Amino acid sequence: MAVHSVSSCEVVSNEIIEDIIGEIDADLEFQPRAFSPVFCALKAAVNAVVAACRDAGPVDEVIAAQRTHVVAAGSTCEKAFGLFVENMLSASAT
């Protein structure tokens, strides 16, 4: 399922997105119809946040805006995004 290319708009690899989803719901990867929308929404949200960090943008505002987008993809996506943000903020604090 993983693709190894990362474009300039896609800062975070597909493998990392898949790992984050797997931490929340390990069985979702085996349900392609359910996995795809969660993957796409999470990937867009995560890349937006990382781009804001990289470009010294308004990270808190971007996180808040992306939270509203991932909610539409369901609770797994919302939890996965929360886990990503928590880990990112924890890593940046050290």
HTML snippet that shows the backbone in 3Dmol.js (N, CA, C, O; Angstrom):
<script src="https://3Dmol.org/build/3Dmol-min.js"></script>
<div id="view" style="width:600px;height:400px;position:relative"></div>
<script>
const pdb = `
ATOM      1  N   MET A   1       0.806  -1.191   0.000  1.00  0.00           N
ATOM      2  CA  MET A   1       0.000   0.000   0.000  1.00  0.00           C
ATOM      3  C   MET A   1       0.858   1.267   0.000  1.00  0.00           C
ATOM      4  O   MET A   1       0.413   2.306  -0.489  1.00  0.00           O
ATOM      5  N   ALA A   2       2.032   1.204   0.518  1.00  0.00           N
ATOM      6  CA  ALA A   2       2.877   2.386   0.673  1.00  0.00           C
ATOM      7  C   ALA A   2       3.499   2.816  -0.653  1.00  0.00           C
ATOM      8  O   ALA A   2       3.890   1.993  -1.481  1.00  0.00           O
ATOM      9  N   VAL A   3       3.575   4.118  -0.818  1.00  0.00           N
ATOM     10  CA  VAL A   3       4.228   4.716  -1.975  1.00  0.00           C
ATOM     11  C   VAL A   3       5.439   5.463  -1.453  1.00  0.00           C
ATOM     12  O   VAL A   3       5.346   6.148  -0.435  1.00  0.00           O
ATOM     13  N   HIS A   4       6.578   5.345  -2.131  1.00  0.00           N
ATOM     14  CA  HIS A   4       7.812   5.898  -1.585  1.00  0.00           C
ATOM     15  C   HIS A   4       8.145   7.298  -2.064  1.00  0.00           C
ATOM     16  O   HIS A   4       9.161   7.848  -1.637  1.00  0.00           O
ATOM     17  N   SER A   5       7.357   7.895  -2.917  1.00  0.00           N
ATOM     18  CA  SER A   5       7.677   9.247  -3.366  1.00  0.00           C
ATOM     19  C   SER A   5       6.982  10.275  -2.491  1.00  0.00           C
ATOM     20  O   SER A   5       5.878  10.046  -1.995  1.00  0.00           O
ATOM     21  N   VAL A   6       7.641  11.405  -2.309  1.00  0.00           N
ATOM     22  CA  VAL A   6       7.080  12.498  -1.520  1.00  0.00           C
ATOM     23  C   VAL A   6       7.281  13.770  -2.325  1.00  0.00           C
ATOM     24  O   VAL A   6       8.416  14.165  -2.588  1.00  0.00           O
ATOM     25  N   SER A   7       6.186  14.416  -2.720  1.00  0.00           N
ATOM     26  CA  SER A   7       6.300  15.655  -3.487  1.00  0.00           C
ATOM     27  C   SER A   7       6.552  16.819  -2.547  1.00  0.00           C
ATOM     28  O   SER A   7       6.536  16.658  -1.327  1.00  0.00           O
ATOM     29  N   SER A   8       6.783  17.989  -3.117  1.00  0.00           N
ATOM     30  CA  SER A   8       7.047  19.163  -2.285  1.00  0.00           C
ATOM     31  C   SER A   8       5.841  19.539  -1.436  1.00  0.00           C
ATOM     32  O   SER A   8       6.000  20.156  -0.382  1.00  0.00           O
ATOM     33  N   CYS A   9       4.639  19.182  -1.873  1.00  0.00           N
ATOM     34  CA  CYS A   9       3.429  19.455  -1.096  1.00  0.00           C
ATOM     35  C   CYS A   9       3.187  18.369  -0.053  1.00  0.00           C
ATOM     36  O   CYS A   9       2.462  18.580   0.918  1.00  0.00           O
ATOM     37  N   GLU A  10       3.791  17.223  -0.259  1.00  0.00           N
ATOM     38  CA  GLU A  10       3.623  16.100   0.646  1.00  0.00           C
ATOM     39  C   GLU A  10       4.907  15.923   1.445  1.00  0.00           C
ATOM     40  O   GLU A  10       5.864  15.301   0.985  1.00  0.00           O
ATOM     41  N   VAL A  11       4.905  16.471   2.627  1.00  0.00           N
ATOM     42  CA  VAL A  11       6.101  16.487   3.454  1.00  0.00           C
ATOM     43  C   VAL A  11       6.259  15.174   4.223  1.00  0.00           C
ATOM     44  O   VAL A  11       7.380  14.723   4.458  1.00  0.00           O
ATOM     45  N   VAL A  12       5.166  14.577   4.604  1.00  0.00           N
ATOM     46  CA  VAL A  12       5.171  13.375   5.426  1.00  0.00           C
ATOM     47  C   VAL A  12       4.915  12.159   4.536  1.00  0.00           C
ATOM     48  O   VAL A  12       3.998  12.163   3.715  1.00  0.00           O
ATOM     49  N   SER A  13       5.728  11.127   4.705  1.00  0.00           N
ATOM     50  CA  SER A  13       5.602   9.931   3.869  1.00  0.00           C
ATOM     51  C   SER A  13       4.306   9.170   4.149  1.00  0.00           C
ATOM     52  O   SER A  13       3.720   9.266   5.227  1.00  0.00           O
ATOM     53  N   ASN A  14       3.889   8.423   3.154  1.00  0.00           N
ATOM     54  CA  ASN A  14       2.699   7.581   3.296  1.00  0.00           C
ATOM     55  C   ASN A  14       2.868   6.568   4.418  1.00  0.00           C
ATOM     56  O   ASN A  14       1.906   6.250   5.117  1.00  0.00           O
ATOM     57  N   GLU A  15       4.082   6.058   4.596  1.00  0.00           N
ATOM     58  CA  GLU A  15       4.331   5.067   5.644  1.00  0.00           C
ATOM     59  C   GLU A  15       4.050   5.637   7.032  1.00  0.00           C
ATOM     60  O   GLU A  15       3.493   4.951   7.889  1.00  0.00           O
ATOM     61  N   ILE A  16       4.433   6.875   7.245  1.00  0.00           N
ATOM     62  CA  ILE A  16       4.183   7.496   8.550  1.00  0.00           C
ATOM     63  C   ILE A  16       2.685   7.684   8.761  1.00  0.00           C
ATOM     64  O   ILE A  16       2.176   7.434   9.854  1.00  0.00           O
ATOM     65  N   ILE A  17       1.983   8.117   7.734  1.00  0.00           N
ATOM     66  CA  ILE A  17       0.522   8.280   7.835  1.00  0.00           C
ATOM     67  C   ILE A  17      -0.120   6.925   8.160  1.00  0.00           C
ATOM     68  O   ILE A  17      -0.981   6.833   9.035  1.00  0.00           O
ATOM     69  N   GLU A  18       0.304   5.889   7.456  1.00  0.00           N
ATOM     70  CA  GLU A  18      -0.233   4.547   7.702  1.00  0.00           C
ATOM     71  C   GLU A  18       0.064   4.095   9.128  1.00  0.00           C
ATOM     72  O   GLU A  18      -0.798   3.501   9.777  1.00  0.00           O
ATOM     73  N   ASP A  19       1.264   4.365   9.622  1.00  0.00           N
ATOM     74  CA  ASP A  19       1.629   3.987  10.991  1.00  0.00           C
ATOM     75  C   ASP A  19       0.756   4.691  12.022  1.00  0.00           C
ATOM     76  O   ASP A  19       0.319   4.080  12.997  1.00  0.00           O
ATOM     77  N   ILE A  20       0.506   5.967  11.801  1.00  0.00           N
ATOM     78  CA  ILE A  20      -0.339   6.723  12.738  1.00  0.00           C
ATOM     79  C   ILE A  20      -1.740   6.124  12.779  1.00  0.00           C
ATOM     80  O   ILE A  20      -2.307   5.928  13.853  1.00  0.00           O
ATOM     81  N   ILE A  21      -2.291   5.836  11.609  1.00  0.00           N
ATOM     82  CA  ILE A  21      -3.625   5.227  11.558  1.00  0.00           C
ATOM     83  C   ILE A  21      -3.601   3.863  12.239  1.00  0.00           C
ATOM     84  O   ILE A  21      -4.519   3.517  12.983  1.00  0.00           O
ATOM     85  N   GLY A  22      -2.541   3.088  11.980  1.00  0.00           N
ATOM     86  CA  GLY A  22      -2.419   1.764  12.584  1.00  0.00           C
ATOM     87  C   GLY A  22      -2.354   1.791  14.097  1.00  0.00           C
ATOM     88  O   GLY A  22      -2.810   0.855  14.754  1.00  0.00           O
ATOM     89  N   GLU A  23      -1.798   2.844  14.655  1.00  0.00           N
ATOM     90  CA  GLU A  23      -1.755   2.970  16.119  1.00  0.00           C
ATOM     91  C   GLU A  23      -3.147   3.168  16.705  1.00  0.00           C
ATOM     92  O   GLU A  23      -3.411   2.778  17.843  1.00  0.00           O
ATOM     93  N   ILE A  24      -4.024   3.768  15.931  1.00  0.00           N
ATOM     94  CA  ILE A  24      -5.391   4.014  16.404  1.00  0.00           C
ATOM     95  C   ILE A  24      -6.303   2.831  16.100  1.00  0.00           C
ATOM     96  O   ILE A  24      -7.108   2.432  16.940  1.00  0.00           O
ATOM     97  N   ASP A  25      -6.174   2.268  14.889  1.00  0.00           N
ATOM     98  CA  ASP A  25      -7.036   1.156  14.465  1.00  0.00           C
ATOM     99  C   ASP A  25      -6.240   0.238  13.543  1.00  0.00           C
ATOM    100  O   ASP A  25      -6.173   0.457  12.333  1.00  0.00           O
ATOM    101  N   ALA A  26      -5.645  -0.780  14.126  1.00  0.00           N
ATOM    102  CA  ALA A  26      -4.770  -1.683  13.368  1.00  0.00           C
ATOM    103  C   ALA A  26      -5.502  -2.442  12.272  1.00  0.00           C
ATOM    104  O   ALA A  26      -4.877  -2.841  11.289  1.00  0.00           O
ATOM    105  N   ASP A  27      -6.785  -2.650  12.407  1.00  0.00           N
ATOM    106  CA  ASP A  27      -7.550  -3.422  11.424  1.00  0.00           C
ATOM    107  C   ASP A  27      -8.022  -2.588  10.233  1.00  0.00           C
ATOM    108  O   ASP A  27      -8.442  -3.145   9.218  1.00  0.00           O
ATOM    109  N   LEU A  28      -7.958  -1.284  10.344  1.00  0.00           N
ATOM    110  CA  LEU A  28      -8.506  -0.421   9.291  1.00  0.00           C
ATOM    111  C   LEU A  28      -7.778  -0.595   7.960  1.00  0.00           C
ATOM    112  O   LEU A  28      -8.399  -0.473   6.904  1.00  0.00           O
ATOM    113  N   GLU A  29      -6.494  -0.873   7.988  1.00  0.00           N
ATOM    114  CA  GLU A  29      -5.720  -1.017   6.753  1.00  0.00           C
ATOM    115  C   GLU A  29      -6.259  -2.150   5.875  1.00  0.00           C
ATOM    116  O   GLU A  29      -6.064  -2.140   4.660  1.00  0.00           O
ATOM    117  N   PHE A  30      -6.926  -3.112   6.480  1.00  0.00           N
ATOM    118  CA  PHE A  30      -7.454  -4.258   5.744  1.00  0.00           C
ATOM    119  C   PHE A  30      -8.895  -4.022   5.275  1.00  0.00           C
ATOM    120  O   PHE A  30      -9.566  -4.940   4.804  1.00  0.00           O
ATOM    121  N   GLN A  31      -9.349  -2.791   5.413  1.00  0.00           N
ATOM    122  CA  GLN A  31     -10.685  -2.391   4.958  1.00  0.00           C
ATOM    123  C   GLN A  31     -10.528  -1.210   3.998  1.00  0.00           C
ATOM    124  O   GLN A  31     -10.745  -0.063   4.387  1.00  0.00           O
ATOM    125  N   PRO A  32     -10.151  -1.488   2.738  1.00  0.00           N
ATOM    126  CA  PRO A  32      -9.796  -0.413   1.802  1.00  0.00           C
ATOM    127  C   PRO A  32     -10.844   0.690   1.661  1.00  0.00           C
ATOM    128  O   PRO A  32     -10.486   1.862   1.538  1.00  0.00           O
ATOM    129  N   ARG A  33     -12.101   0.347   1.677  1.00  0.00           N
ATOM    130  CA  ARG A  33     -13.144   1.368   1.527  1.00  0.00           C
ATOM    131  C   ARG A  33     -13.177   2.315   2.718  1.00  0.00           C
ATOM    132  O   ARG A  33     -13.489   3.496   2.566  1.00  0.00           O
ATOM    133  N   ALA A  34     -12.864   1.812   3.879  1.00  0.00           N
ATOM    134  CA  ALA A  34     -12.844   2.650   5.082  1.00  0.00           C
ATOM    135  C   ALA A  34     -11.493   3.333   5.259  1.00  0.00           C
ATOM    136  O   ALA A  34     -11.422   4.459   5.753  1.00  0.00           O
ATOM    137  N   PHE A  35     -10.425   2.655   4.856  1.00  0.00           N
ATOM    138  CA  PHE A  35      -9.073   3.182   5.052  1.00  0.00           C
ATOM    139  C   PHE A  35      -8.787   4.399   4.183  1.00  0.00           C
ATOM    140  O   PHE A  35      -8.208   5.377   4.655  1.00  0.00           O
ATOM    141  N   SER A  36      -9.181   4.346   2.943  1.00  0.00           N
ATOM    142  CA  SER A  36      -8.829   5.384   1.977  1.00  0.00           C
ATOM    143  C   SER A  36      -9.260   6.793   2.393  1.00  0.00           C
ATOM    144  O   SER A  36      -8.434   7.706   2.358  1.00  0.00           O
ATOM    145  N   PRO A  37     -10.524   7.007   2.787  1.00  0.00           N
ATOM    146  CA  PRO A  37     -10.899   8.378   3.184  1.00  0.00           C
ATOM    147  C   PRO A  37     -10.171   8.868   4.429  1.00  0.00           C
ATOM    148  O   PRO A  37      -9.846  10.051   4.537  1.00  0.00           O
ATOM    149  N   VAL A  38      -9.917   7.966   5.364  1.00  0.00           N
ATOM    150  CA  VAL A  38      -9.177   8.343   6.574  1.00  0.00           C
ATOM    151  C   VAL A  38      -7.746   8.708   6.200  1.00  0.00           C
ATOM    152  O   VAL A  38      -7.217   9.721   6.658  1.00  0.00           O
ATOM    153  N   PHE A  39      -7.123   7.879   5.365  1.00  0.00           N
ATOM    154  CA  PHE A  39      -5.755   8.126   4.926  1.00  0.00           C
ATOM    155  C   PHE A  39      -5.644   9.472   4.214  1.00  0.00           C
ATOM    156  O   PHE A  39      -4.759  10.270   4.525  1.00  0.00           O
ATOM    157  N   CYS A  40      -6.525   9.722   3.275  1.00  0.00           N
ATOM    158  CA  CYS A  40      -6.457  10.969   2.488  1.00  0.00           C
ATOM    159  C   CYS A  40      -6.657  12.201   3.364  1.00  0.00           C
ATOM    160  O   CYS A  40      -5.925  13.182   3.234  1.00  0.00           O
ATOM    161  N   ALA A  41      -7.640  12.152   4.251  1.00  0.00           N
ATOM    162  CA  ALA A  41      -7.905  13.296   5.127  1.00  0.00           C
ATOM    163  C   ALA A  41      -6.754  13.528   6.094  1.00  0.00           C
ATOM    164  O   ALA A  41      -6.346  14.668   6.319  1.00  0.00           O
ATOM    165  N   LEU A  42      -6.229  12.444   6.669  1.00  0.00           N
ATOM    166  CA  LEU A  42      -5.125  12.580   7.621  1.00  0.00           C
ATOM    167  C   LEU A  42      -3.873  13.083   6.920  1.00  0.00           C
ATOM    168  O   LEU A  42      -3.171  13.944   7.451  1.00  0.00           O
ATOM    169  N   LYS A  43      -3.590  12.564   5.753  1.00  0.00           N
ATOM    170  CA  LYS A  43      -2.397  12.977   5.008  1.00  0.00           C
ATOM    171  C   LYS A  43      -2.446  14.474   4.707  1.00  0.00           C
ATOM    172  O   LYS A  43      -1.451  15.174   4.887  1.00  0.00           O
ATOM    173  N   ALA A  44      -3.580  14.959   4.257  1.00  0.00           N
ATOM    174  CA  ALA A  44      -3.714  16.385   3.951  1.00  0.00           C
ATOM    175  C   ALA A  44      -3.528  17.232   5.213  1.00  0.00           C
ATOM    176  O   ALA A  44      -2.840  18.252   5.186  1.00  0.00           O
ATOM    177  N   ALA A  45      -4.139  16.807   6.304  1.00  0.00           N
ATOM    178  CA  ALA A  45      -4.053  17.569   7.557  1.00  0.00           C
ATOM    179  C   ALA A  45      -2.633  17.588   8.111  1.00  0.00           C
ATOM    180  O   ALA A  45      -2.130  18.636   8.516  1.00  0.00           O
ATOM    181  N   VAL A  46      -1.997  16.431   8.126  1.00  0.00           N
ATOM    182  CA  VAL A  46      -0.636  16.327   8.649  1.00  0.00           C
ATOM    183  C   VAL A  46       0.328  17.157   7.799  1.00  0.00           C
ATOM    184  O   VAL A  46       1.171  17.876   8.334  1.00  0.00           O
ATOM    185  N   ASN A  47       0.203  17.056   6.495  1.00  0.00           N
ATOM    186  CA  ASN A  47       1.086  17.829   5.616  1.00  0.00           C
ATOM    187  C   ASN A  47       0.875  19.330   5.787  1.00  0.00           C
ATOM    188  O   ASN A  47       1.837  20.095   5.714  1.00  0.00           O
ATOM    189  N   ALA A  48      -0.356  19.763   6.012  1.00  0.00           N
ATOM    190  CA  ALA A  48      -0.624  21.185   6.240  1.00  0.00           C
ATOM    191  C   ALA A  48       0.055  21.677   7.517  1.00  0.00           C
ATOM    192  O   ALA A  48       0.624  22.768   7.545  1.00  0.00           O
ATOM    193  N   VAL A  49      -0.008  20.868   8.568  1.00  0.00           N
ATOM    194  CA  VAL A  49       0.609  21.247   9.840  1.00  0.00           C
ATOM    195  C   VAL A  49       2.132  21.280   9.708  1.00  0.00           C
ATOM    196  O   VAL A  49       2.775  22.224  10.168  1.00  0.00           O
ATOM    197  N   VAL A  50       2.701  20.271   9.090  1.00  0.00           N
ATOM    198  CA  VAL A  50       4.152  20.229   8.933  1.00  0.00           C
ATOM    199  C   VAL A  50       4.630  21.381   8.058  1.00  0.00           C
ATOM    200  O   VAL A  50       5.668  21.982   8.337  1.00  0.00           O
ATOM    201  N   ALA A  51       3.887  21.692   7.007  1.00  0.00           N
ATOM    202  CA  ALA A  51       4.259  22.818   6.146  1.00  0.00           C
ATOM    203  C   ALA A  51       4.224  24.131   6.932  1.00  0.00           C
ATOM    204  O   ALA A  51       5.090  24.986   6.748  1.00  0.00           O
ATOM    205  N   ALA A  52       3.229  24.291   7.804  1.00  0.00           N
ATOM    206  CA  ALA A  52       3.157  25.503   8.625  1.00  0.00           C
ATOM    207  C   ALA A  52       4.355  25.587   9.567  1.00  0.00           C
ATOM    208  O   ALA A  52       4.910  26.666   9.777  1.00  0.00           O
ATOM    209  N   CYS A  53       4.750  24.455  10.130  1.00  0.00           N
ATOM    210  CA  CYS A  53       5.939  24.441  11.004  1.00  0.00           C
ATOM    211  C   CYS A  53       7.191  24.795  10.212  1.00  0.00           C
ATOM    212  O   CYS A  53       8.007  25.606  10.649  1.00  0.00           O
ATOM    213  N   ARG A  54       7.330  24.190   9.067  1.00  0.00           N
ATOM    214  CA  ARG A  54       8.521  24.402   8.233  1.00  0.00           C
ATOM    215  C   ARG A  54       8.611  25.844   7.757  1.00  0.00           C
ATOM    216  O   ARG A  54       9.701  26.414   7.696  1.00  0.00           O
ATOM    217  N   ASP A  55       7.476  26.432   7.423  1.00  0.00           N
ATOM    218  CA  ASP A  55       7.449  27.785   6.881  1.00  0.00           C
ATOM    219  C   ASP A  55       7.253  28.859   7.945  1.00  0.00           C
ATOM    220  O   ASP A  55       7.023  30.025   7.626  1.00  0.00           O
ATOM    221  N   ALA A  56       7.345  28.458   9.213  1.00  0.00           N
ATOM    222  CA  ALA A  56       7.139  29.381  10.341  1.00  0.00           C
ATOM    223  C   ALA A  56       5.781  30.076  10.243  1.00  0.00           C
ATOM    224  O   ALA A  56       5.651  31.274  10.495  1.00  0.00           O
ATOM    225  N   GLY A  57       4.780  29.288   9.869  1.00  0.00           N
ATOM    226  CA  GLY A  57       3.420  29.820   9.745  1.00  0.00           C
ATOM    227  C   GLY A  57       2.675  29.755  11.063  1.00  0.00           C
ATOM    228  O   GLY A  57       3.248  29.401  12.093  1.00  0.00           O
ATOM    229  N   PRO A  58       1.397  30.097  11.027  1.00  0.00           N
ATOM    230  CA  PRO A  58       0.560  30.094  12.238  1.00  0.00           C
ATOM    231  C   PRO A  58       0.138  28.663  12.607  1.00  0.00           C
ATOM    232  O   PRO A  58      -0.986  28.251  12.320  1.00  0.00           O
ATOM    233  N   VAL A  59       1.029  27.922  13.234  1.00  0.00           N
ATOM    234  CA  VAL A  59       0.825  26.498  13.485  1.00  0.00           C
ATOM    235  C   VAL A  59      -0.458  26.223  14.262  1.00  0.00           C
ATOM    236  O   VAL A  59      -1.223  25.333  13.890  1.00  0.00           O
ATOM    237  N   ASP A  60      -0.704  26.970  15.332  1.00  0.00           N
ATOM    238  CA  ASP A  60      -1.915  26.737  16.135  1.00  0.00           C
ATOM    239  C   ASP A  60      -3.180  26.920  15.306  1.00  0.00           C
ATOM    240  O   ASP A  60      -4.134  26.154  15.445  1.00  0.00           O
ATOM    241  N   GLU A  61      -3.187  27.923  14.455  1.00  0.00           N
ATOM    242  CA  GLU A  61      -4.349  28.164  13.595  1.00  0.00           C
ATOM    243  C   GLU A  61      -4.519  27.043  12.578  1.00  0.00           C
ATOM    244  O   GLU A  61      -5.639  26.617  12.296  1.00  0.00           O
ATOM    245  N   VAL A  62      -3.418  26.573  12.037  1.00  0.00           N
ATOM    246  CA  VAL A  62      -3.474  25.483  11.058  1.00  0.00           C
ATOM    247  C   VAL A  62      -3.966  24.206  11.731  1.00  0.00           C
ATOM    248  O   VAL A  62      -4.791  23.490  11.164  1.00  0.00           O
ATOM    249  N   ILE A  63      -3.473  23.912  12.928  1.00  0.00           N
ATOM    250  CA  ILE A  63      -3.929  22.731  13.668  1.00  0.00           C
ATOM    251  C   ILE A  63      -5.429  22.814  13.911  1.00  0.00           C
ATOM    252  O   ILE A  63      -6.149  21.842  13.680  1.00  0.00           O
ATOM    253  N   ALA A  64      -5.906  23.959  14.373  1.00  0.00           N
ATOM    254  CA  ALA A  64      -7.333  24.120  14.641  1.00  0.00           C
ATOM    255  C   ALA A  64      -8.164  23.943  13.372  1.00  0.00           C
ATOM    256  O   ALA A  64      -9.205  23.286  13.396  1.00  0.00           O
ATOM    257  N   ALA A  65      -7.710  24.523  12.273  1.00  0.00           N
ATOM    258  CA  ALA A  65      -8.439  24.396  11.010  1.00  0.00           C
ATOM    259  C   ALA A  65      -8.452  22.951  10.531  1.00  0.00           C
ATOM    260  O   ALA A  65      -9.477  22.467  10.050  1.00  0.00           O
ATOM    261  N   GLN A  66      -7.328  22.259  10.657  1.00  0.00           N
ATOM    262  CA  GLN A  66      -7.253  20.876  10.202  1.00  0.00           C
ATOM    263  C   GLN A  66      -8.075  19.942  11.082  1.00  0.00           C
ATOM    264  O   GLN A  66      -8.597  18.936  10.602  1.00  0.00           O
ATOM    265  N   ARG A  67      -8.193  20.266  12.360  1.00  0.00           N
ATOM    266  CA  ARG A  67      -9.050  19.457  13.241  1.00  0.00           C
ATOM    267  C   ARG A  67     -10.488  19.429  12.720  1.00  0.00           C
ATOM    268  O   ARG A  67     -11.151  18.392  12.763  1.00  0.00           O
ATOM    269  N   THR A  68     -10.959  20.566  12.231  1.00  0.00           N
ATOM    270  CA  THR A  68     -12.329  20.605  11.715  1.00  0.00           C
ATOM    271  C   THR A  68     -12.460  19.764  10.448  1.00  0.00           C
ATOM    272  O   THR A  68     -13.526  19.207  10.189  1.00  0.00           O
ATOM    273  N   HIS A  69     -11.402  19.665   9.662  1.00  0.00           N
ATOM    274  CA  HIS A  69     -11.443  18.864   8.434  1.00  0.00           C
ATOM    275  C   HIS A  69     -11.412  17.361   8.731  1.00  0.00           C
ATOM    276  O   HIS A  69     -12.137  16.593   8.098  1.00  0.00           O
ATOM    277  N   VAL A  70     -10.591  16.943   9.675  1.00  0.00           N
ATOM    278  CA  VAL A  70     -10.466  15.511   9.932  1.00  0.00           C
ATOM    279  C   VAL A  70     -11.702  14.936  10.608  1.00  0.00           C
ATOM    280  O   VAL A  70     -11.960  13.737  10.500  1.00  0.00           O
ATOM    281  N   VAL A  71     -12.462  15.758  11.295  1.00  0.00           N
ATOM    282  CA  VAL A  71     -13.686  15.287  11.944  1.00  0.00           C
ATOM    283  C   VAL A  71     -14.638  14.677  10.910  1.00  0.00           C
ATOM    284  O   VAL A  71     -15.329  13.698  11.193  1.00  0.00           O
ATOM    285  N   ALA A  72     -14.665  15.257   9.729  1.00  0.00           N
ATOM    286  CA  ALA A  72     -15.552  14.757   8.674  1.00  0.00           C
ATOM    287  C   ALA A  72     -15.181  13.342   8.235  1.00  0.00           C
ATOM    288  O   ALA A  72     -16.031  12.615   7.720  1.00  0.00           O
ATOM    289  N   ALA A  73     -13.923  12.943   8.431  1.00  0.00           N
ATOM    290  CA  ALA A  73     -13.481  11.603   8.041  1.00  0.00           C
ATOM    291  C   ALA A  73     -13.720  10.570   9.137  1.00  0.00           C
ATOM    292  O   ALA A  73     -13.450   9.386   8.938  1.00  0.00           O
ATOM    293  N   GLY A  74     -14.219  11.001  10.279  1.00  0.00           N
ATOM    294  CA  GLY A  74     -14.572  10.059  11.338  1.00  0.00           C
ATOM    295  C   GLY A  74     -13.642  10.083  12.535  1.00  0.00           C
ATOM    296  O   GLY A  74     -12.615  10.762  12.546  1.00  0.00           O
ATOM    297  N   SER A  75     -14.036   9.320  13.538  1.00  0.00           N
ATOM    298  CA  SER A  75     -13.322   9.350  14.812  1.00  0.00           C
ATOM    299  C   SER A  75     -11.907   8.783  14.720  1.00  0.00           C
ATOM    300  O   SER A  75     -11.009   9.246  15.424  1.00  0.00           O
ATOM    301  N   THR A  76     -11.701   7.784  13.858  1.00  0.00           N
ATOM    302  CA  THR A  76     -10.345   7.245  13.721  1.00  0.00           C
ATOM    303  C   THR A  76      -9.401   8.317  13.193  1.00  0.00           C
ATOM    304  O   THR A  76      -8.280   8.460  13.680  1.00  0.00           O
ATOM    305  N   CYS A  77      -9.854   9.063  12.205  1.00  0.00           N
ATOM    306  CA  CYS A  77      -9.029  10.126  11.641  1.00  0.00           C
ATOM    307  C   CYS A  77      -8.797  11.227  12.674  1.00  0.00           C
ATOM    308  O   CYS A  77      -7.689  11.748  12.798  1.00  0.00           O
ATOM    309  N   GLU A  78      -9.819  11.566  13.391  1.00  0.00           N
ATOM    310  CA  GLU A  78      -9.699  12.600  14.423  1.00  0.00           C
ATOM    311  C   GLU A  78      -8.701  12.180  15.506  1.00  0.00           C
ATOM    312  O   GLU A  78      -7.873  12.982  15.937  1.00  0.00           O
ATOM    313  N   LYS A  79      -8.782  10.934  15.939  1.00  0.00           N
ATOM    314  CA  LYS A  79      -7.859  10.432  16.960  1.00  0.00           C
ATOM    315  C   LYS A  79      -6.434  10.352  16.412  1.00  0.00           C
ATOM    316  O   LYS A  79      -5.477  10.689  17.110  1.00  0.00           O
ATOM    317  N   ALA A  80      -6.296   9.910  15.173  1.00  0.00           N
ATOM    318  CA  ALA A  80      -4.967   9.811  14.562  1.00  0.00           C
ATOM    319  C   ALA A  80      -4.328  11.192  14.426  1.00  0.00           C
ATOM    320  O   ALA A  80      -3.134  11.357  14.674  1.00  0.00           O
ATOM    321  N   PHE A  81      -5.123  12.174  14.035  1.00  0.00           N
ATOM    322  CA  PHE A  81      -4.601  13.537  13.927  1.00  0.00           C
ATOM    323  C   PHE A  81      -4.190  14.049  15.304  1.00  0.00           C
ATOM    324  O   PHE A  81      -3.145  14.684  15.447  1.00  0.00           O
ATOM    325  N   GLY A  82      -5.007  13.775  16.309  1.00  0.00           N
ATOM    326  CA  GLY A  82      -4.669  14.172  17.674  1.00  0.00           C
ATOM    327  C   GLY A  82      -3.364  13.544  18.138  1.00  0.00           C
ATOM    328  O   GLY A  82      -2.552  14.199  18.790  1.00  0.00           O
ATOM    329  N   LEU A  83      -3.163  12.269  17.799  1.00  0.00           N
ATOM    330  CA  LEU A  83      -1.920  11.585  18.154  1.00  0.00           C
ATOM    331  C   LEU A  83      -0.732  12.227  17.445  1.00  0.00           C
ATOM    332  O   LEU A  83       0.313  12.441  18.058  1.00  0.00           O
ATOM    333  N   PHE A  84      -0.885  12.533  16.160  1.00  0.00           N
ATOM    334  CA  PHE A  84       0.188  13.186  15.420  1.00  0.00           C
ATOM    335  C   PHE A  84       0.546  14.528  16.054  1.00  0.00           C
ATOM    336  O   PHE A  84       1.722  14.814  16.280  1.00  0.00           O
ATOM    337  N   VAL A  85      -0.458  15.347  16.340  1.00  0.00           N
ATOM    338  CA  VAL A  85      -0.216  16.673  16.924  1.00  0.00           C
ATOM    339  C   VAL A  85       0.459  16.543  18.278  1.00  0.00           C
ATOM    340  O   VAL A  85       1.408  17.267  18.577  1.00  0.00           O
ATOM    341  N   GLU A  86      -0.027  15.626  19.093  1.00  0.00           N
ATOM    342  CA  GLU A  86       0.571  15.405  20.420  1.00  0.00           C
ATOM    343  C   GLU A  86       2.038  15.025  20.292  1.00  0.00           C
ATOM    344  O   GLU A  86       2.885  15.572  20.997  1.00  0.00           O
ATOM    345  N   ASN A  87       2.343  14.092  19.397  1.00  0.00           N
ATOM    346  CA  ASN A  87       3.728  13.654  19.204  1.00  0.00           C
ATOM    347  C   ASN A  87       4.597  14.776  18.642  1.00  0.00           C
ATOM    348  O   ASN A  87       5.746  14.943  19.050  1.00  0.00           O
ATOM    349  N   MET A  88       4.047  15.538  17.712  1.00  0.00           N
ATOM    350  CA  MET A  88       4.805  16.634  17.094  1.00  0.00           C
ATOM    351  C   MET A  88       5.130  17.708  18.135  1.00  0.00           C
ATOM    352  O   MET A  88       6.265  18.180  18.214  1.00  0.00           O
ATOM    353  N   LEU A  89       4.140  18.088  18.925  1.00  0.00           N
ATOM    354  CA  LEU A  89       4.368  19.111  19.938  1.00  0.00           C
ATOM    355  C   LEU A  89       5.324  18.624  21.017  1.00  0.00           C
ATOM    356  O   LEU A  89       6.132  19.396  21.534  1.00  0.00           O
ATOM    357  N   SER A  90       5.232  17.356  21.352  1.00  0.00           N
ATOM    358  CA  SER A  90       6.143  16.779  22.335  1.00  0.00           C
ATOM    359  C   SER A  90       7.575  16.780  21.809  1.00  0.00           C
ATOM    360  O   SER A  90       8.512  17.105  22.538  1.00  0.00           O
ATOM    361  N   ALA A  91       7.736  16.416  20.544  1.00  0.00           N
ATOM    362  CA  ALA A  91       9.075  16.382  19.939  1.00  0.00           C
ATOM    363  C   ALA A  91       9.666  17.779  19.805  1.00  0.00           C
ATOM    364  O   ALA A  91      10.869  17.966  19.987  1.00  0.00           O
ATOM    365  N   SER A  92       8.830  18.755  19.489  1.00  0.00           N
ATOM    366  CA  SER A  92       9.346  20.115  19.312  1.00  0.00           C
ATOM    367  C   SER A  92       9.669  20.791  20.634  1.00  0.00           C
ATOM    368  O   SER A  92      10.402  21.780  20.665  1.00  0.00           O
ATOM    369  N   ALA A  93       9.128  20.266  21.725  1.00  0.00           N
ATOM    370  CA  ALA A  93       9.392  20.838  23.045  1.00  0.00           C
ATOM    371  C   ALA A  93      10.740  20.384  23.614  1.00  0.00           C
ATOM    372  O   ALA A  93      11.256  20.974  24.563  1.00  0.00           O
ATOM    373  N   THR A  94      11.296  19.337  23.022  1.00  0.00           N
ATOM    374  CA  THR A  94      12.569  18.819  23.546  1.00  0.00           C
ATOM    375  C   THR A  94      13.762  19.412  22.845  1.00  0.00           C
ATOM    376  O   THR A  94      14.901  19.077  23.172  1.00  0.00           O
TER     377      THR A  94
END
`;
const viewer = $3Dmol.createViewer("view");
viewer.addModel(pdb, "pdb");
viewer.setStyle({}, {cartoon: {color: "spectrum"}});
viewer.zoomTo();
viewer.render();
</script>
